[in-house]
Amino acid sequence: MQDVCALGEQKSDRYNAERMAQPQKTRREILEEFVAQKPTDAFARYGLALECVKLGDSSAAAAHFDKLLETNPDYIAGYYQFGQLLGRLGQLDEARKLLSDGIVVAQKAGDVHARDEMQAALTLLR
């Protein structure tokens, strides 16, 4: 026997209707909440920066990449993506510096693939 509410609808139907009425959080909102809870979590911060890039919010993306590399200076992918963003924004000197720094970090970590990708990106900026 199913529980029936005062209006004759089943409880499960009412629950589903209430859930559907609540606005769904965007991917960015979810990532922002996660970063607020764990501000030094590199993966979450990187994901949020990439989401901001995807949404066209370059200033927020740059701020998140900057914070990512400040708190996690060995997060190699951050150098590449941030350098790419700065290059697209026309901030070529900053992009070159970031990619150069990333090449050093990748070399120290033994990540030849990342090093080579950043070297190729750097060459395109010259």
OpenMM code with the backbone's topology and positions (N, CA, C; nanometers):
from openmm import Vec3, app, unit

residues = "MET GLN ASP VAL CYS ALA LEU GLY GLU GLN LYS SER ASP ARG TYR ASN ALA GLU ARG MET ALA GLN PRO GLN LYS THR ARG ARG GLU ILE LEU GLU GLU PHE VAL ALA GLN LYS PRO THR ASP ALA PHE ALA ARG TYR GLY LEU ALA LEU GLU CYS VAL LYS LEU GLY ASP SER SER ALA ALA ALA ALA HIS PHE ASP LYS LEU LEU GLU THR ASN PRO ASP TYR ILE ALA GLY TYR TYR GLN PHE GLY GLN LEU LEU GLY ARG LEU GLY GLN LEU ASP GLU ALA ARG LYS LEU LEU SER ASP GLY ILE VAL VAL ALA GLN LYS ALA GLY ASP VAL HIS ALA ARG ASP GLU MET GLN ALA ALA LEU THR LEU LEU ARG".split()
positions = [
    Vec3(0.0850, -0.1180, 0.0000),
    Vec3(0.0000, 0.0000, 0.0000),
    Vec3(0.0889, 0.1235, 0.0000),
    Vec3(0.0592, 0.2173, -0.0851),
    Vec3(0.1401, 0.3381, -0.0963),
    Vec3(0.0786, 0.4492, -0.0127),
    Vec3(0.1666, 0.5317, 0.0431),
    Vec3(0.1203, 0.6472, 0.1188),
    Vec3(0.0615, 0.7491, 0.0227),
    Vec3(-0.0504, 0.8082, 0.0612),
    Vec3(-0.1151, 0.9086, -0.0218),
    Vec3(-0.1185, 1.0391, 0.0565),
    Vec3(-0.0867, 1.1474, -0.0102),
    Vec3(-0.0874, 1.2800, 0.0514),
    Vec3(-0.2288, 1.3349, 0.0508),
    Vec3(-0.2469, 1.4497, 0.1134),
    Vec3(-0.3782, 1.5104, 0.1262),
    Vec3(-0.4431, 1.5383, -0.0089),
    Vec3(-0.3659, 1.5698, -0.1089),
    Vec3(-0.4226, 1.6012, -0.2395),
    Vec3(-0.4397, 1.4791, -0.3279),
    Vec3(-0.4139, 1.3611, -0.2744),
    Vec3(-0.4350, 1.2398, -0.3487),
    Vec3(-0.3138, 1.1933, -0.4280),
    Vec3(-0.2039, 1.2676, -0.4242),
    Vec3(-0.0845, 1.2226, -0.4966),
    Vec3(-0.0012, 1.1342, -0.4055),
    Vec3(0.0739, 1.0483, -0.4635),
    Vec3(0.1601, 0.9616, -0.3866),
    Vec3(0.2796, 1.0417, -0.3369),
    Vec3(0.3326, 1.0009, -0.2199),
    Vec3(0.4475, 1.0715, -0.1629),
    Vec3(0.5646, 1.0755, -0.2597),
    Vec3(0.5907, 0.9657, -0.3275),
    Vec3(0.7044, 0.9635, -0.4189),
    Vec3(0.6846, 1.0622, -0.5332),
    Vec3(0.5602, 1.0815, -0.5788),
    Vec3(0.5326, 1.1789, -0.6842),
    Vec3(0.5581, 1.3203, -0.6338),
    Vec3(0.5163, 1.3483, -0.5114),
    Vec3(0.5371, 1.4808, -0.4535),
    Vec3(0.6854, 1.5075, -0.4370),
    Vec3(0.7610, 1.4071, -0.3911),
    Vec3(0.9048, 1.4237, -0.3719),
    Vec3(0.9729, 1.4569, -0.5040),
    Vec3(0.9385, 1.3835, -0.6083),
    Vec3(0.9982, 1.4076, -0.7395),
    Vec3(0.9628, 1.5465, -0.7912),
    Vec3(0.8404, 1.5909, -0.7701),
    Vec3(0.7988, 1.7232, -0.8154),
    Vec3(0.8759, 1.8315, -0.7402),
    Vec3(0.8977, 1.8111, -0.6094),
    Vec3(0.9734, 1.9089, -0.5313),
    Vec3(1.1179, 1.9150, -0.5789),
    Vec3(1.1778, 1.7993, -0.6068),
    Vec3(1.3164, 1.7963, -0.6548),
    Vec3(1.3283, 1.8646, -0.7899),
    Vec3(1.2301, 1.8413, -0.8754),
    Vec3(1.2353, 1.9000, -1.0092),
    Vec3(1.2141, 2.0508, -1.0032),
    Vec3(1.1429, 2.1007, -0.9038),
    Vec3(1.1158, 2.2435, -0.8916),
    Vec3(1.2389, 2.3207, -0.8451),
    Vec3(1.3324, 2.2530, -0.7804),
    Vec3(1.4531, 2.3194, -0.7336),
    Vec3(1.5465, 2.3425, -0.8520),
    Vec3(1.5997, 2.4647, -0.8634),
    Vec3(1.6919, 2.4893, -0.9742),
    Vec3(1.8192, 2.4066, -0.9581),
    Vec3(1.8631, 2.3487, -1.0679),
    Vec3(1.9856, 2.2692, -1.0659),
    Vec3(2.1057, 2.3630, -1.0653),
    Vec3(2.2060, 2.3283, -0.9873),
    Vec3(2.3273, 2.4075, -0.9822),
    Vec3(2.4080, 2.3821, -1.1089),
    Vec3(2.4742, 2.4875, -1.1533),
    Vec3(2.5601, 2.4726, -1.2695),
    Vec3(2.6891, 2.4040, -1.2267),
    Vec3(2.7615, 2.3561, -1.3249),
    Vec3(2.8923, 2.2945, -1.2980),
    Vec3(2.9835, 2.3947, -1.2278),
    Vec3(2.9787, 2.5179, -1.2718),
    Vec3(3.0615, 2.6216, -1.2099),
    Vec3(3.0241, 2.6418, -1.0630),
    Vec3(2.8965, 2.6477, -1.0339),
    Vec3(2.8518, 2.6656, -0.8953),
    Vec3(2.8970, 2.5499, -0.8068),
    Vec3(2.8869, 2.4299, -0.8592),
    Vec3(2.9295, 2.3123, -0.7826),
    Vec3(3.0792, 2.3203, -0.7541),
    Vec3(3.1570, 2.3539, -0.8563),
    Vec3(3.3026, 2.3650, -0.8381),
    Vec3(3.3379, 2.4802, -0.7435),
    Vec3(3.2662, 2.5911, -0.7538),
    Vec3(3.2917, 2.7040, -0.6635),
    Vec3(3.2669, 2.6648, -0.5181),
    Vec3(3.1618, 2.5882, -0.4941),
    Vec3(3.1338, 2.5424, -0.3582),
    Vec3(3.2451, 2.4502, -0.3082),
    Vec3(3.2889, 2.3618, -0.3941),
    Vec3(3.3946, 2.2691, -0.3551),
    Vec3(3.5235, 2.3443, -0.3247),
    Vec3(3.5582, 2.4418, -0.4082),
    Vec3(3.6793, 2.5218, -0.3857),
    Vec3(3.6664, 2.6045, -0.2578),
    Vec3(3.5465, 2.6532, -0.2297),
    Vec3(3.5256, 2.7298, -0.1058),
    Vec3(3.5497, 2.6412, 0.0167),
    Vec3(3.5113, 2.5134, 0.0061),
    Vec3(3.5314, 2.4208, 0.1168),
    Vec3(3.6764, 2.3753, 0.1277),
    Vec3(3.7439, 2.3611, 0.0145),
    Vec3(3.8827, 2.3129, 0.0119),
    Vec3(3.9640, 2.4004, -0.0832),
    Vec3(4.0008, 2.5197, -0.0393),
    Vec3(4.0660, 2.6162, -0.1290),
    Vec3(4.2013, 2.5724, -0.1848),
    Vec3(4.2672, 2.4784, -0.1218),
    Vec3(4.3978, 2.4350, -0.1732),
    Vec3(4.3900, 2.3060, -0.2545),
    Vec3(4.2701, 2.2550, -0.2779),
    Vec3(4.2542, 2.1340, -0.3578),
    Vec3(4.2851, 2.1670, -0.5038),
    Vec3(4.3962, 2.1162, -0.5523),
    Vec3(4.4441, 2.1505, -0.6861),
    Vec3(4.3471, 2.1058, -0.7954),
    Vec3(4.2950, 1.9862, -0.7851),
    Vec3(4.2086, 1.9332, -0.8898),
    Vec3(4.0810, 2.0163, -0.9027),
    Vec3(4.0205, 2.0525, -0.7904),
    Vec3(3.8980, 2.1328, -0.7931),
    Vec3(3.9258, 2.2719, -0.8476),
    Vec3(4.0336, 2.3337, -0.8041),
    Vec3(4.0685, 2.4687, -0.8505),
    Vec3(4.0971, 2.4665, -1.0011),
    Vec3(4.1688, 2.3651, -1.0471),
    Vec3(4.1990, 2.3511, -1.1891),
    Vec3(4.0690, 2.3332, -1.2689),
    Vec3(3.9811, 2.2493, -1.2199),
    Vec3(3.8524, 2.2286, -1.2867),
    Vec3(3.7705, 2.3554, -1.2940),
    Vec3(3.7719, 2.4330, -1.1871),
    Vec3(3.6987, 2.5589, -1.1851),
    Vec3(3.7596, 2.6577, -1.2843),
    Vec3(3.8902, 2.6650, -1.2896),
    Vec3(3.9562, 2.7541, -1.3855),
    Vec3(3.9194, 2.7155, -1.5289),
    Vec3(3.9225, 2.5858, -1.5588),
    Vec3(3.8869, 2.5402, -1.6936),
    Vec3(3.7402, 2.5691, -1.7251),
    Vec3(3.6537, 2.5531, -1.6268),
    Vec3(3.5124, 2.5830, -1.6471),
    Vec3(3.4930, 2.7311, -1.6775),
    Vec3(3.5660, 2.8172, -1.6081),
    Vec3(3.5582, 2.9612, -1.6349),
    Vec3(3.6074, 2.9929, -1.7761),
    Vec3(3.7129, 2.9254, -1.8195),
    Vec3(3.7614, 2.9424, -1.9570),
    Vec3(3.6504, 2.9045, -2.0541),
    Vec3(3.5894, 2.7895, -2.0312),
    Vec3(3.4838, 2.7381, -2.1190),
    Vec3(3.3668, 2.8357, -2.1277),
    Vec3(3.3372, 2.9016, -2.0155),
    Vec3(3.2252, 2.9955, -2.0112),
    Vec3(3.2627, 3.1350, -2.0615),
    Vec3(3.3902, 3.1547, -2.0945),
    Vec3(3.4338, 3.2849, -2.1450),
    Vec3(3.4646, 3.3869, -2.0378),
    Vec3(3.4749, 3.3446, -1.9134),
    Vec3(3.5071, 3.4348, -1.8028),
    Vec3(3.6585, 3.4302, -1.7790),
    Vec3(3.7307, 3.4983, -1.8660),
    Vec3(3.8769, 3.4927, -1.8643),
    Vec3(3.9377, 3.5500, -1.7375),
    Vec3(3.8792, 3.6556, -1.6839),
    Vec3(3.9369, 3.7157, -1.5625),
    Vec3(3.9237, 3.6210, -1.4436),
    Vec3(3.8106, 3.5539, -1.4298),
    Vec3(3.7938, 3.4565, -1.3215),
    Vec3(3.8856, 3.3374, -1.3434),
    Vec3(3.8967, 3.2931, -1.4688),
    Vec3(3.9845, 3.1804, -1.4998),
    Vec3(4.1281, 3.2145, -1.4620),
    Vec3(4.1740, 3.3325, -1.5003),
    Vec3(4.3110, 3.3742, -1.4690),
    Vec3(4.3326, 3.3799, -1.3186),
    Vec3(4.2345, 3.4305, -1.2461),
    Vec3(4.2468, 3.4374, -1.0999),
    Vec3(4.2572, 3.2976, -1.0391),
    Vec3(4.1793, 3.2047, -1.0896),
    Vec3(4.1840, 3.0677, -1.0370),
    Vec3(4.3136, 2.9966, -1.0755),
    Vec3(4.3602, 3.0169, -1.1974),
    Vec3(4.4891, 2.9587, -1.2357),
    Vec3(4.6012, 3.0175, -1.1496),
    Vec3(4.5951, 3.1476, -1.1272),
    Vec3(4.6972, 3.2130, -1.0454),
    Vec3(4.6988, 3.1547, -0.9039),
    Vec3(4.5809, 3.1397, -0.8449),
    Vec3(4.5705, 3.0826, -0.7104),
    Vec3(4.6148, 2.9362, -0.7099),
    Vec3(4.5796, 2.8628, -0.8140),
    Vec3(4.6206, 2.7226, -0.8266),
    Vec3(4.7718, 2.7101, -0.8200),
    Vec3(4.8411, 2.7900, -0.8994),
    Vec3(4.9862, 2.7787, -0.9054),
    Vec3(5.0537, 2.8384, -0.7818),
    Vec3(4.9862, 2.9314, -0.7164),
    Vec3(5.0387, 2.9856, -0.5902),
    Vec3(5.0370, 2.8789, -0.4808),
    Vec3(4.9272, 2.8036, -0.4742),
    Vec3(4.9131, 2.7030, -0.3680),
    Vec3(4.9659, 2.5650, -0.4077),
    Vec3(4.9780, 2.5403, -0.5369),
    Vec3(5.0244, 2.4102, -0.5873),
    Vec3(5.1232, 2.4328, -0.7020),
    Vec3(5.2428, 2.4800, -0.6707),
    Vec3(5.3382, 2.5173, -0.7766),
    Vec3(5.3878, 2.4001, -0.8608),
    Vec3(5.3583, 2.2781, -0.8230),
    Vec3(5.3989, 2.1615, -0.9011),
    Vec3(5.2860, 2.1059, -0.9883),
    Vec3(5.1744, 2.1768, -0.9971),
    Vec3(5.0606, 2.1303, -1.0767),
    Vec3(5.0853, 2.1668, -1.2233),
    Vec3(5.1492, 2.0772, -1.2934),
    Vec3(5.2032, 2.1022, -1.4269),
    Vec3(5.0970, 2.1473, -1.5275),
    Vec3(4.9837, 2.0827, -1.5285),
    Vec3(4.8805, 2.1167, -1.6268),
    Vec3(4.8352, 2.2617, -1.6130),
    Vec3(4.8428, 2.3151, -1.4919),
    Vec3(4.8036, 2.4542, -1.4703),
    Vec3(4.8897, 2.5515, -1.5489),
    Vec3(5.0182, 2.5229, -1.5597),
    Vec3(5.1074, 2.6105, -1.6354),
    Vec3(5.0681, 2.6130, -1.7829),
    Vec3(5.0443, 2.4954, -1.8363),
    Vec3(5.0102, 2.4860, -1.9780),
    Vec3(4.8794, 2.5591, -2.0081),
    Vec3(4.7745, 2.5275, -1.9320),
    Vec3(4.6436, 2.5877, -1.9588),
    Vec3(4.6428, 2.7379, -1.9334),
    Vec3(4.7096, 2.7807, -1.8267),
    Vec3(4.7156, 2.9236, -1.7964),
    Vec3(4.7961, 2.9962, -1.9045),
    Vec3(4.9062, 2.9367, -1.9472),
    Vec3(4.9854, 2.9954, -2.0546),
    Vec3(4.9053, 3.0077, -2.1827),
    Vec3(4.8272, 2.9052, -2.2146),
    Vec3(4.7426, 2.9092, -2.3335),
    Vec3(4.6405, 3.0231, -2.3226),
    Vec3(4.5786, 3.0353, -2.2056),
    Vec3(4.4799, 3.1414, -2.1849),
    Vec3(4.5436, 3.2786, -2.2033),
    Vec3(4.6572, 3.2998, -2.1396),
    Vec3(4.7237, 3.4297, -2.1501),
    Vec3(4.7638, 3.4599, -2.2945),
    Vec3(4.8068, 3.3586, -2.3658),
    Vec3(4.8400, 3.3768, -2.5066),
    Vec3(4.7187, 3.4216, -2.5876),
    Vec3(4.6042, 3.3574, -2.5645),
    Vec3(4.4814, 3.3955, -2.6357),
    Vec3(4.4374, 3.5364, -2.5995),
    Vec3(4.4688, 3.5792, -2.4774),
    Vec3(4.4315, 3.7136, -2.4325),
    Vec3(4.5305, 3.8198, -2.4793),
    Vec3(4.6364, 3.7771, -2.5482),
    Vec3(4.7352, 3.8711, -2.5985),
    Vec3(4.8405, 3.9121, -2.4966),
    Vec3(4.8417, 3.8460, -2.3825),
    Vec3(4.9411, 3.8748, -2.2782),
    Vec3(5.0617, 3.7840, -2.3021),
    Vec3(5.1321, 3.8130, -2.4102),
    Vec3(5.2344, 3.7222, -2.4592),
    Vec3(5.3548, 3.7095, -2.3673),
    Vec3(5.4014, 3.8195, -2.3100),
    Vec3(5.5163, 3.8104, -2.2187),
    Vec3(5.4836, 3.7235, -2.0979),
    Vec3(5.3646, 3.7437, -2.0419),
    Vec3(5.3227, 3.6644, -1.9265),
    Vec3(5.3060, 3.5175, -1.9646),
    Vec3(5.2507, 3.4941, -2.0838),
    Vec3(5.2318, 3.3565, -2.1308),
    Vec3(5.3670, 3.2875, -2.1488),
    Vec3(5.4627, 3.3581, -2.2073),
    Vec3(5.5953, 3.2996, -2.2276),
    Vec3(5.6616, 3.2651, -2.0948),
    Vec3(5.6519, 3.3564, -1.9991),
    Vec3(5.7119, 3.3330, -1.8668),
    Vec3(5.6484, 3.2117, -1.8003),
    Vec3(5.5170, 3.2044, -1.8054),
    Vec3(5.4456, 3.0937, -1.7419),
    Vec3(5.4818, 2.9606, -1.8068),
    Vec3(5.4843, 2.9568, -1.9388),
    Vec3(5.5197, 2.8329, -2.0073),
    Vec3(5.6650, 2.7950, -1.9789),
    Vec3(5.7527, 2.8931, -1.9727),
    Vec3(5.8935, 2.8651, -1.9394),
    Vec3(5.9048, 2.8065, -1.7993),
    Vec3(5.8318, 2.8656, -1.7054),
    Vec3(5.8308, 2.8127, -1.5685),
    Vec3(5.7747, 2.6705, -1.5666),
    Vec3(5.6699, 2.6478, -1.6434),
    Vec3(5.6084, 2.5158, -1.6499),
    Vec3(5.7011, 2.4110, -1.7085),
    Vec3(5.7812, 2.4522, -1.8050),
    Vec3(5.8783, 2.3594, -1.8642),
    Vec3(5.9778, 2.3134, -1.7584),
    Vec3(6.0225, 2.4055, -1.6753),
    Vec3(6.1162, 2.3716, -1.5677),
    Vec3(6.0508, 2.2746, -1.4694),
    Vec3(5.9268, 2.3024, -1.4309),
    Vec3(5.8555, 2.2161, -1.3358),
    Vec3(5.8345, 2.0773, -1.3964),
    Vec3(5.7945, 2.0723, -1.5222),
    Vec3(5.7727, 1.9432, -1.5883),
    Vec3(5.9035, 1.8652, -1.5997),
    Vec3(6.0108, 1.9349, -1.6314),
    Vec3(6.1419, 1.8693, -1.6424),
    Vec3(6.1824, 1.8081, -1.5084),
    Vec3(6.1658, 1.8850, -1.4015),
    Vec3(6.1996, 1.8342, -1.2674),
    Vec3(6.1155, 1.7129, -1.2302),
    Vec3(5.9903, 1.7118, -1.2745),
    Vec3(5.9002, 1.6008, -1.2431),
    Vec3(5.9203, 1.4817, -1.3369),
    Vec3(6.0000, 1.5003, -1.4403),
    Vec3(6.0221, 1.3924, -1.5361),
    Vec3(5.9064, 1.3732, -1.6328),
    Vec3(5.8225, 1.4755, -1.6477),
    Vec3(5.7067, 1.4678, -1.7366),
    Vec3(5.7457, 1.5231, -1.8739),
    Vec3(5.8014, 1.4353, -1.9550),
    Vec3(5.8534, 1.4740, -2.0862),
    Vec3(5.7410, 1.5206, -2.1789),
    Vec3(5.6282, 1.4535, -2.1737),
    Vec3(5.5156, 1.4893, -2.2605),
    Vec3(5.4694, 1.6329, -2.2320),
    Vec3(5.4476, 1.6657, -2.1051),
    Vec3(5.4035, 1.8006, -2.0687),
    Vec3(5.5101, 1.9030, -2.1057),
    Vec3(5.6339, 1.8686, -2.0810),
    Vec3(5.7436, 1.9589, -2.1166),
    Vec3(5.7417, 1.9887, -2.2657),
    Vec3(5.7277, 1.8848, -2.3465),
    Vec3(5.7268, 1.9025, -2.4916),
    Vec3(5.6065, 1.9838, -2.5397),
    Vec3(5.4904, 1.9602, -2.4788),
    Vec3(5.3709, 2.0384, -2.5155),
    Vec3(5.3904, 2.1861, -2.4835),
    Vec3(5.4474, 2.2142, -2.3664),
    Vec3(5.4699, 2.3540, -2.3300),
    Vec3(5.5774, 2.4172, -2.4175),
    Vec3(5.6767, 2.3391, -2.4536),
    Vec3(5.7819, 2.3903, -2.5429),
    Vec3(5.7221, 2.4256, -2.6791),
    Vec3(5.6352, 2.3413, -2.7303),
    Vec3(5.5690, 2.3686, -2.8583),
    Vec3(5.4821, 2.4942, -2.8489),
    Vec3(5.4078, 2.5077, -2.7387),
    Vec3(5.3238, 2.6263, -2.7193),
    Vec3(5.4105, 2.7520, -2.7087),
    Vec3(5.5217, 2.7403, -2.6389),
    Vec3(5.6136, 2.8525, -2.6238),
    Vec3(5.6709, 2.8935, -2.7601),
    Vec3(5.7068, 2.7970, -2.8403),
    Vec3(5.7616, 2.8244, -2.9742),
    Vec3(5.6596, 2.9007, -3.0606),
    Vec3(5.5328, 2.8658, -3.0480),
    Vec3(5.4285, 2.9351, -3.1245),
    Vec3(5.4116, 3.0799, -3.0794),
    Vec3(5.4492, 3.1109, -2.9569),
    Vec3(5.4340, 3.2474, -2.9055),
    Vec3(5.5521, 3.3375, -2.9401),
    Vec3(5.6565, 3.2806, -2.9957),
    Vec3(5.7763, 3.3623, -3.0279),
    Vec3(5.7704, 3.4251, -3.1611),
] * unit.nanometer
topology = app.Topology()
chain = topology.addChain("A")
for resn in residues:
    res = topology.addResidue(resn, chain)
    for name in ("N", "CA", "C"):
        topology.addAtom(name, app.Element.getBySymbol(name[0]), res)
